[in-house]
Amino acid sequence: MGYIADHRDALLGMLTDKQKETLEKFDDCYAELTQINEREIFVYAFRLGMRIAIEVLTEPERQ
């Protein structure tokens, strides 16, 4: 993360106030998109885990 922060600081030094404002809005949108993706991944993995658990628990006993 330090690598990203260093480059971000360098970029901020080159931007105007208006460009910095635009970059901040972009960062907010990117963070929101990341949260949505993480939530969708969690839901998918949880459902998959439940399907596996149901399959294992409802499997007929073998003799």
mmCIF file as gemmi writes it, N, C-alpha and C atoms, coordinates in Angstrom:
data_model
loop_
_atom_site.group_PDB
_atom_site.id
_atom_site.type_symbol
_atom_site.label_atom_id
_atom_site.label_alt_id
_atom_site.label_comp_id
_atom_site.label_asym_id
_atom_site.label_entity_id
_atom_site.label_seq_id
_atom_site.pdbx_PDB_ins_code
_atom_site.Cartn_x
_atom_site.Cartn_y
_atom_site.Cartn_z
_atom_site.occupancy
_atom_site.B_iso_or_equiv
_atom_site.pdbx_formal_charge
_atom_site.auth_seq_id
_atom_site.auth_asym_id
_atom_site.pdbx_PDB_model_num
ATOM 1 N N . MET Axp A 1 ? 0.817 -1.195 0 1 0 ? 1 A 1
ATOM 2 C CA . MET Axp A 1 ? 0 0 0 1 0 ? 1 A 1
ATOM 3 C C . MET Axp A 1 ? 0.862 1.26 0 1 0 ? 1 A 1
ATOM 4 N N . GLY Axp A 2 ? 2.021 1.195 0.563 1 0 ? 2 A 1
ATOM 5 C CA . GLY Axp A 2 ? 2.899 2.349 0.574 1 0 ? 2 A 1
ATOM 6 C C . GLY Axp A 2 ? 3.257 2.805 -0.829 1 0 ? 2 A 1
ATOM 7 N N . TYR Axp A 3 ? 3.413 1.836 -1.73 1 0 ? 3 A 1
ATOM 8 C CA . TYR Axp A 3 ? 3.74 2.121 -3.126 1 0 ? 3 A 1
ATOM 9 C C . TYR Axp A 3 ? 2.625 2.937 -3.768 1 0 ? 3 A 1
ATOM 10 N N . ILE Axp A 4 ? 1.397 2.531 -3.526 1 0 ? 4 A 1
ATOM 11 C CA . ILE Axp A 4 ? 0.243 3.245 -4.077 1 0 ? 4 A 1
ATOM 12 C C . ILE Axp A 4 ? 0.153 4.642 -3.466 1 0 ? 4 A 1
ATOM 13 N N . ALA Axp A 5 ? 0.339 4.727 -2.165 1 0 ? 5 A 1
ATOM 14 C CA . ALA Axp A 5 ? 0.248 6.019 -1.48 1 0 ? 5 A 1
ATOM 15 C C . ALA Axp A 5 ? 1.313 6.984 -1.983 1 0 ? 5 A 1
ATOM 16 N N . ASP Axp A 6 ? 2.516 6.481 -2.218 1 0 ? 6 A 1
ATOM 17 C CA . ASP Axp A 6 ? 3.59 7.339 -2.734 1 0 ? 6 A 1
ATOM 18 C C . ASP Axp A 6 ? 3.218 7.916 -4.095 1 0 ? 6 A 1
ATOM 19 N N . HIS Axp A 7 ? 2.701 7.08 -4.966 1 0 ? 7 A 1
ATOM 20 C CA . HIS Axp A 7 ? 2.32 7.551 -6.3 1 0 ? 7 A 1
ATOM 21 C C . HIS Axp A 7 ? 1.113 8.485 -6.245 1 0 ? 7 A 1
ATOM 22 N N . ARG Axp A 8 ? 0.208 8.211 -5.333 1 0 ? 8 A 1
ATOM 23 C CA . ARG Axp A 8 ? -0.958 9.082 -5.182 1 0 ? 8 A 1
ATOM 24 C C . ARG Axp A 8 ? -0.521 10.463 -4.699 1 0 ? 8 A 1
ATOM 25 N N . ASP Axp A 9 ? 0.39 10.49 -3.749 1 0 ? 9 A 1
ATOM 26 C CA . ASP Axp A 9 ? 0.894 11.772 -3.257 1 0 ? 9 A 1
ATOM 27 C C . ASP Axp A 9 ? 1.583 12.55 -4.371 1 0 ? 9 A 1
ATOM 28 N N . ALA Axp A 10 ? 2.357 11.849 -5.2 1 0 ? 10 A 1
ATOM 29 C CA . ALA Axp A 10 ? 3.027 12.502 -6.325 1 0 ? 10 A 1
ATOM 30 C C . ALA Axp A 10 ? 1.995 13.052 -7.306 1 0 ? 10 A 1
ATOM 31 N N . LEU Axp A 11 ? 0.961 12.282 -7.569 1 0 ? 11 A 1
ATOM 32 C CA . LEU Axp A 11 ? -0.096 12.724 -8.479 1 0 ? 11 A 1
ATOM 33 C C . LEU Axp A 11 ? -0.821 13.945 -7.918 1 0 ? 11 A 1
ATOM 34 N N . LEU Axp A 12 ? -1.151 13.907 -6.638 1 0 ? 12 A 1
ATOM 35 C CA . LEU Axp A 12 ? -1.863 15.032 -6.027 1 0 ? 12 A 1
ATOM 36 C C . LEU Axp A 12 ? -1.063 16.327 -6.123 1 0 ? 12 A 1
ATOM 37 N N . GLY Axp A 13 ? 0.258 16.199 -6.071 1 0 ? 13 A 1
ATOM 38 C CA . GLY Axp A 13 ? 1.111 17.382 -6.185 1 0 ? 13 A 1
ATOM 39 C C . GLY Axp A 13 ? 1.046 18.025 -7.559 1 0 ? 13 A 1
ATOM 40 N N . MET Axp A 14 ? 0.6 17.29 -8.559 1 0 ? 14 A 1
ATOM 41 C CA . MET Axp A 14 ? 0.534 17.806 -9.934 1 0 ? 14 A 1
ATOM 42 C C . MET Axp A 14 ? -0.859 18.296 -10.326 1 0 ? 14 A 1
ATOM 43 N N . LEU Axp A 15 ? -1.859 18.035 -9.503 1 0 ? 15 A 1
ATOM 44 C CA . LEU Axp A 15 ? -3.235 18.34 -9.878 1 0 ? 15 A 1
ATOM 45 C C . LEU Axp A 15 ? -3.688 19.702 -9.372 1 0 ? 15 A 1
ATOM 46 N N . THR Axp A 16 ? -4.625 20.284 -10.109 1 0 ? 16 A 1
ATOM 47 C CA . THR Axp A 16 ? -5.268 21.516 -9.652 1 0 ? 16 A 1
ATOM 48 C C . THR Axp A 16 ? -6.311 21.141 -8.595 1 0 ? 16 A 1
ATOM 49 N N . ASP Axp A 17 ? -6.849 22.145 -7.924 1 0 ? 17 A 1
ATOM 50 C CA . ASP Axp A 17 ? -7.876 21.877 -6.911 1 0 ? 17 A 1
ATOM 51 C C . ASP Axp A 17 ? -9.096 21.194 -7.53 1 0 ? 17 A 1
ATOM 52 N N . LYS Axp A 18 ? -9.496 21.626 -8.715 1 0 ? 18 A 1
ATOM 53 C CA . LYS Axp A 18 ? -10.647 21.025 -9.4 1 0 ? 18 A 1
ATOM 54 C C . LYS Axp A 18 ? -10.352 19.564 -9.746 1 0 ? 18 A 1
ATOM 55 N N . GLN Axp A 19 ? -9.146 19.272 -10.199 1 0 ? 19 A 1
ATOM 56 C CA . GLN Axp A 19 ? -8.765 17.9 -10.532 1 0 ? 19 A 1
ATOM 57 C C . GLN Axp A 19 ? -8.7 17.031 -9.28 1 0 ? 19 A 1
ATOM 58 N N . LYS Axp A 20 ? -8.23 17.608 -8.185 1 0 ? 20 A 1
ATOM 59 C CA . LYS Axp A 20 ? -8.197 16.87 -6.918 1 0 ? 20 A 1
ATOM 60 C C . LYS Axp A 20 ? -9.611 16.513 -6.47 1 0 ? 20 A 1
ATOM 61 N N . GLU Axp A 21 ? -10.54 17.436 -6.661 1 0 ? 21 A 1
ATOM 62 C CA . GLU Axp A 21 ? -11.936 17.194 -6.312 1 0 ? 21 A 1
ATOM 63 C C . GLU Axp A 21 ? -12.509 16.052 -7.165 1 0 ? 21 A 1
ATOM 64 N N . THR Axp A 22 ? -12.188 16.064 -8.444 1 0 ? 22 A 1
ATOM 65 C CA . THR Axp A 22 ? -12.646 15.002 -9.343 1 0 ? 22 A 1
ATOM 66 C C . THR Axp A 22 ? -12.045 13.662 -8.945 1 0 ? 22 A 1
ATOM 67 N N . LEU Axp A 23 ? -10.773 13.648 -8.598 1 0 ? 23 A 1
ATOM 68 C CA . LEU Axp A 23 ? -10.118 12.411 -8.162 1 0 ? 23 A 1
ATOM 69 C C . LEU Axp A 23 ? -10.754 11.889 -6.876 1 0 ? 23 A 1
ATOM 70 N N . GLU Axp A 24 ? -11.095 12.781 -5.971 1 0 ? 24 A 1
ATOM 71 C CA . GLU Axp A 24 ? -11.74 12.371 -4.717 1 0 ? 24 A 1
ATOM 72 C C . GLU Axp A 24 ? -13.104 11.729 -4.991 1 0 ? 24 A 1
ATOM 73 N N . LYS Axp A 25 ? -13.864 12.306 -5.916 1 0 ? 25 A 1
ATOM 74 C CA . LYS Axp A 25 ? -15.159 11.719 -6.292 1 0 ? 25 A 1
ATOM 75 C C . LYS Axp A 25 ? -14.956 10.341 -6.925 1 0 ? 25 A 1
ATOM 76 N N . PHE Axp A 26 ? -13.935 10.229 -7.766 1 0 ? 26 A 1
ATOM 77 C CA . PHE Axp A 26 ? -13.615 8.94 -8.381 1 0 ? 26 A 1
ATOM 78 C C . PHE Axp A 26 ? -13.278 7.911 -7.305 1 0 ? 26 A 1
ATOM 79 N N . ASP Axp A 27 ? -12.466 8.31 -6.337 1 0 ? 27 A 1
ATOM 80 C CA . ASP Axp A 27 ? -12.097 7.403 -5.242 1 0 ? 27 A 1
ATOM 81 C C . ASP Axp A 27 ? -13.325 6.945 -4.463 1 0 ? 27 A 1
ATOM 82 N N . ASP Axp A 28 ? -14.257 7.857 -4.22 1 0 ? 28 A 1
ATOM 83 C CA . ASP Axp A 28 ? -15.488 7.502 -3.508 1 0 ? 28 A 1
ATOM 84 C C . ASP Axp A 28 ? -16.303 6.482 -4.302 1 0 ? 28 A 1
ATOM 85 N N . CYS Axp A 29 ? -16.424 6.705 -5.602 1 0 ? 29 A 1
ATOM 86 C CA . CYS Axp A 29 ? -17.164 5.763 -6.46 1 0 ? 29 A 1
ATOM 87 C C . CYS Axp A 29 ? -16.477 4.407 -6.501 1 0 ? 29 A 1
ATOM 88 N N . TYR Axp A 30 ? -15.156 4.417 -6.582 1 0 ? 30 A 1
ATOM 89 C CA . TYR Axp A 30 ? -14.402 3.163 -6.625 1 0 ? 30 A 1
ATOM 90 C C . TYR Axp A 30 ? -14.571 2.391 -5.311 1 0 ? 30 A 1
ATOM 91 N N . ALA Axp A 31 ? -14.546 3.1 -4.196 1 0 ? 31 A 1
ATOM 92 C CA . ALA Axp A 31 ? -14.729 2.452 -2.893 1 0 ? 31 A 1
ATOM 93 C C . ALA Axp A 31 ? -16.124 1.844 -2.792 1 0 ? 31 A 1
ATOM 94 N N . GLU Axp A 32 ? -17.124 2.553 -3.292 1 0 ? 32 A 1
ATOM 95 C CA . GLU Axp A 32 ? -18.492 2.029 -3.264 1 0 ? 32 A 1
ATOM 96 C C . GLU Axp A 32 ? -18.61 0.778 -4.134 1 0 ? 32 A 1
ATOM 97 N N . LEU Axp A 33 ? -18.011 0.819 -5.31 1 0 ? 33 A 1
ATOM 98 C CA . LEU Axp A 33 ? -18.031 -0.34 -6.202 1 0 ? 33 A 1
ATOM 99 C C . LEU Axp A 33 ? -17.329 -1.537 -5.564 1 0 ? 33 A 1
ATOM 100 N N . THR Axp A 34 ? -16.225 -1.291 -4.89 1 0 ? 34 A 1
ATOM 101 C CA . THR Axp A 34 ? -15.496 -2.357 -4.206 1 0 ? 34 A 1
ATOM 102 C C . THR Axp A 34 ? -16.362 -2.987 -3.118 1 0 ? 34 A 1
ATOM 103 N N . GLN Axp A 35 ? -17.071 -2.173 -2.356 1 0 ? 35 A 1
ATOM 104 C CA . GLN Axp A 35 ? -17.963 -2.689 -1.313 1 0 ? 35 A 1
ATOM 105 C C . GLN Axp A 35 ? -19.081 -3.537 -1.904 1 0 ? 35 A 1
ATOM 106 N N . ILE Axp A 36 ? -19.632 -3.091 -3.018 1 0 ? 36 A 1
ATOM 107 C CA . ILE Axp A 36 ? -20.692 -3.864 -3.679 1 0 ? 36 A 1
ATOM 108 C C . ILE Axp A 36 ? -20.149 -5.211 -4.135 1 0 ? 36 A 1
ATOM 109 N N . ASN Axp A 37 ? -18.978 -5.205 -4.749 1 0 ? 37 A 1
ATOM 110 C CA . ASN Axp A 37 ? -18.364 -6.456 -5.208 1 0 ? 37 A 1
ATOM 111 C C . ASN Axp A 37 ? -18.075 -7.401 -4.052 1 0 ? 37 A 1
ATOM 112 N N . GLU Axp A 38 ? -17.554 -6.869 -2.959 1 0 ? 38 A 1
ATOM 113 C CA . GLU Axp A 38 ? -17.257 -7.709 -1.799 1 0 ? 38 A 1
ATOM 114 C C . GLU Axp A 38 ? -18.526 -8.328 -1.228 1 0 ? 38 A 1
ATOM 115 N N . ARG Axp A 39 ? -19.597 -7.558 -1.185 1 0 ? 39 A 1
ATOM 116 C CA . ARG Axp A 39 ? -20.874 -8.075 -0.689 1 0 ? 39 A 1
ATOM 117 C C . ARG Axp A 39 ? -21.397 -9.181 -1.604 1 0 ? 39 A 1
ATOM 118 N N . GLU Axp A 40 ? -21.314 -8.98 -2.909 1 0 ? 40 A 1
ATOM 119 C CA . GLU Axp A 40 ? -21.776 -9.988 -3.865 1 0 ? 40 A 1
ATOM 120 C C . GLU Axp A 40 ? -20.954 -11.274 -3.758 1 0 ? 40 A 1
ATOM 121 N N . ILE Axp A 41 ? -19.662 -11.143 -3.566 1 0 ? 41 A 1
ATOM 122 C CA . ILE Axp A 41 ? -18.802 -12.318 -3.397 1 0 ? 41 A 1
ATOM 123 C C . ILE Axp A 41 ? -19.182 -13.062 -2.122 1 0 ? 41 A 1
ATOM 124 N N . PHE Axp A 42 ? -19.434 -12.333 -1.038 1 0 ? 42 A 1
ATOM 125 C CA . PHE Axp A 42 ? -19.831 -12.963 0.213 1 0 ? 42 A 1
ATOM 126 C C . PHE Axp A 42 ? -21.136 -13.728 0.042 1 0 ? 42 A 1
ATOM 127 N N . VAL Axp A 43 ? -22.121 -13.1 -0.586 1 0 ? 43 A 1
ATOM 128 C CA . VAL Axp A 43 ? -23.423 -13.745 -0.781 1 0 ? 43 A 1
ATOM 129 C C . VAL Axp A 43 ? -23.257 -15.012 -1.607 1 0 ? 43 A 1
ATOM 130 N N . TYR Axp A 44 ? -22.498 -14.937 -2.687 1 0 ? 44 A 1
ATOM 131 C CA . TYR Axp A 44 ? -22.271 -16.105 -3.538 1 0 ? 44 A 1
ATOM 132 C C . TYR Axp A 44 ? -21.613 -17.238 -2.739 1 0 ? 44 A 1
ATOM 133 N N . ALA Axp A 45 ? -20.558 -16.905 -2.006 1 0 ? 45 A 1
ATOM 134 C CA . ALA Axp A 45 ? -19.824 -17.928 -1.25 1 0 ? 45 A 1
ATOM 135 C C . ALA Axp A 45 ? -20.684 -18.51 -0.129 1 0 ? 45 A 1
ATOM 136 N N . PHE Axp A 46 ? -21.472 -17.677 0.527 1 0 ? 46 A 1
ATOM 137 C CA . PHE Axp A 46 ? -22.348 -18.165 1.593 1 0 ? 46 A 1
ATOM 138 C C . PHE Axp A 46 ? -23.378 -19.136 1.035 1 0 ? 46 A 1
ATOM 139 N N . ARG Axp A 47 ? -23.993 -18.764 -0.071 1 0 ? 47 A 1
ATOM 140 C CA . ARG Axp A 47 ? -24.99 -19.65 -0.691 1 0 ? 47 A 1
ATOM 141 C C . ARG Axp A 47 ? -24.361 -20.967 -1.133 1 0 ? 47 A 1
ATOM 142 N N . LEU Axp A 48 ? -23.183 -20.891 -1.713 1 0 ? 48 A 1
ATOM 143 C CA . LEU Axp A 48 ? -22.486 -22.106 -2.13 1 0 ? 48 A 1
ATOM 144 C C . LEU Axp A 48 ? -22.193 -22.99 -0.923 1 0 ? 48 A 1
ATOM 145 N N . GLY Axp A 49 ? -21.725 -22.395 0.153 1 0 ? 49 A 1
ATOM 146 C CA . GLY Axp A 49 ? -21.449 -23.15 1.373 1 0 ? 49 A 1
ATOM 147 C C . GLY Axp A 49 ? -22.696 -23.809 1.931 1 0 ? 49 A 1
ATOM 148 N N . MET Axp A 50 ? -23.808 -23.096 1.899 1 0 ? 50 A 1
ATOM 149 C CA . MET Axp A 50 ? -25.065 -23.666 2.392 1 0 ? 50 A 1
ATOM 150 C C . MET Axp A 50 ? -25.531 -24.816 1.505 1 0 ? 50 A 1
ATOM 151 N N . ARG Axp A 51 ? -25.375 -24.669 0.195 1 0 ? 51 A 1
ATOM 152 C CA . ARG Axp A 51 ? -25.756 -25.769 -0.707 1 0 ? 51 A 1
ATOM 153 C C . ARG Axp A 51 ? -24.933 -27.019 -0.422 1 0 ? 51 A 1
ATOM 154 N N . ILE Axp A 52 ? -23.648 -26.83 -0.205 1 0 ? 52 A 1
ATOM 155 C CA . ILE Axp A 52 ? -22.779 -27.972 0.105 1 0 ? 52 A 1
ATOM 156 C C . ILE Axp A 52 ? -23.205 -28.602 1.425 1 0 ? 52 A 1
ATOM 157 N N . ALA Axp A 53 ? -23.457 -27.777 2.44 1 0 ? 53 A 1
ATOM 158 C CA . ALA Axp A 53 ? -23.87 -28.297 3.747 1 0 ? 53 A 1
ATOM 159 C C . ALA Axp A 53 ? -25.185 -29.059 3.643 1 0 ? 53 A 1
ATOM 160 N N . ILE Axp A 54 ? -26.135 -28.518 2.913 1 0 ? 54 A 1
ATOM 161 C CA . ILE Axp A 54 ? -27.423 -29.201 2.742 1 0 ? 54 A 1
ATOM 162 C C . ILE Axp A 54 ? -27.228 -30.528 2.029 1 0 ? 54 A 1
ATOM 163 N N . GLU Axp A 55 ? -26.412 -30.531 1 1 0 ? 55 A 1
ATOM 164 C CA . GLU Axp A 55 ? -26.149 -31.765 0.251 1 0 ? 55 A 1
ATOM 165 C C . GLU Axp A 55 ? -25.538 -32.83 1.155 1 0 ? 55 A 1
ATOM 166 N N . VAL Axp A 56 ? -24.588 -32.436 1.972 1 0 ? 56 A 1
ATOM 167 C CA . VAL Axp A 56 ? -23.92 -33.389 2.864 1 0 ? 56 A 1
ATOM 168 C C . VAL Axp A 56 ? -24.88 -33.887 3.943 1 0 ? 56 A 1
ATOM 169 N N . LEU Axp A 57 ? -25.657 -32.997 4.511 1 0 ? 57 A 1
ATOM 170 C CA . LEU Axp A 57 ? -26.539 -33.369 5.613 1 0 ? 57 A 1
ATOM 171 C C . LEU Axp A 57 ? -27.782 -34.135 5.167 1 0 ? 57 A 1
ATOM 172 N N . THR Axp A 58 ? -28.175 -34.003 3.928 1 0 ? 58 A 1
ATOM 173 C CA . THR Axp A 58 ? -29.373 -34.704 3.456 1 0 ? 58 A 1
ATOM 174 C C . THR Axp A 58 ? -29.044 -35.926 2.612 1 0 ? 58 A 1
ATOM 175 N N . GLU Axp A 59 ? -27.777 -36.239 2.497 1 0 ? 59 A 1
ATOM 176 C CA . GLU Axp A 59 ? -27.375 -37.405 1.711 1 0 ? 59 A 1
ATOM 177 C C . GLU Axp A 59 ? -27.857 -38.676 2.407 1 0 ? 59 A 1
ATOM 178 N N . PRO Axp A 60 ? -28.489 -39.582 1.68 1 0 ? 60 A 1
ATOM 179 C CA . PRO Axp A 60 ? -28.952 -40.821 2.317 1 0 ? 60 A 1
ATOM 180 C C . PRO Axp A 60 ? -27.768 -41.647 2.831 1 0 ? 60 A 1
ATOM 181 N N . GLU Axp A 61 ? -28.023 -42.324 3.926 1 0 ? 61 A 1
ATOM 182 C CA . GLU Axp A 61 ? -26.96 -43.154 4.506 1 0 ? 61 A 1
ATOM 183 C C . GLU Axp A 61 ? -26.658 -44.335 3.598 1 0 ? 61 A 1
ATOM 184 N N . ARG Axp A 62 ? -25.392 -44.625 3.472 1 0 ? 62 A 1
ATOM 185 C CA . ARG Axp A 62 ? -24.966 -45.775 2.668 1 0 ? 62 A 1
ATOM 186 C C . ARG Axp A 62 ? -24.71 -46.953 3.589 1 0 ? 62 A 1
ATOM 187 N N . GLN Axp A 63 ? -25.023 -48.132 3.11 1 0 ? 63 A 1
ATOM 188 C CA . GLN Axp A 63 ? -24.815 -49.323 3.944 1 0 ? 63 A 1
ATOM 189 C C . GLN Axp A 63 ? -23.628 -50.11 3.5 1 0 ? 63 A 1
